[in-house]
Amino acid sequence: TRQQIETIEACFKEAIEKQDYLTYFIKAYTLSTRFFKELNKHLALYVLEYFDRTKYFSPNYRLVNCLIHIVTLLIHHPNLSQYRFQGACYRGMRITQHDLEQYKLDQHILNRSFLSASIDREIAEMFAGEGQQSHMRHTYQNHRFLQYSCLCKYLIKQNSTAINIENLSMNQHEKEILILPFSVFKVVKIKRNDFDSTNTISIEIELEECEDSDNNSESESCPNILNRSSWNARSRRGHDNLKTFPVTHIVIRPINDSYSPRNQQDCVKQIIGFQHHHMYTLGWSDIGYNFIICNDNHDQQEIYE
């Protein structure tokens, strides 16, 4: 409604006037409006266009730029460290069979939007529709369910992935944890309870965050994100022409226009080749993409950009 739009506009005006983007963004995000739904929908649809250097012009340029600025202002806010969260949190939702099929064991999932979760499992179960499976959508003839109650458990390992916004939220009773965009999770467990009438939640999914290789507690089952020293990177030419991106590592797509590397040494050689091409052929100040090396396919390793 027009009133809701004016309320959101007032939040952003106050954020600019008081130079406190974090507080007023969270206020806008947790208000009972459609703002958080629209923001997340457009982040999921368009935000990766910002990092796709094959697109020199996008019809959604202004929208994409606005989305990136919102994320950047939040991620780089000086007070964000006060709200850092690590540990387990829960997200309750209702999903379709098609939604469920997107989650596969050992699959890595890139989060492209803000995800609301809670440190309180019972609150998440309420959002999932705890105990209401019999009332959810189903086929008329054979009563096959078309919708399921689902509880996702997220294990947050790094201190830059999620923030505890309980004291900033307009709904403090929800004990909300906000998972930030561009984090990567691995599906480690899927449990179906829909055939057991004693369970109040039909689907339980557990996801574990993938960590930087710079972190000593790195899980070996997650992609190995290489830092510059590990692949003998050439020195940058300077920082003047470099843009500041809101994240360090992004998974966009597998590199499929070259041979498939079979070990990490081959992967490193290929990344060095990209840096040489970007710096000495295209004239850039440094390598243009971020990479991870993934060894999901048995011993064979693949590069993702």
Secondary structure, DSSP 4 states (H G I P E B T S, - for coil): -HHHHHHHHHHHHHHHHHT-HHHHHHHHHHSSSSHHHHHHHHHHHHGGGGG-TT-S--TTHHHHHHHHHHHHHHHT-TTGGGGEE-EEEEEEEEEEHHHHHT--TT-EEE--S-EEEES-HHHHHHHHTTT-GGGS-B-TTT--BSEEEEEEEEEE-STTSEEE-TTTSS-GGG-EEEEPTT-EEEEEEEEE-TT-TT-S-SEEEEEEE---TTSTT--TTS-BPPPGGGGTPPPPS-STT----S-S-----B--SS----SHHHHHHHHHHHHHIIIIIS--SS-----EEEEEETTEEEEE-
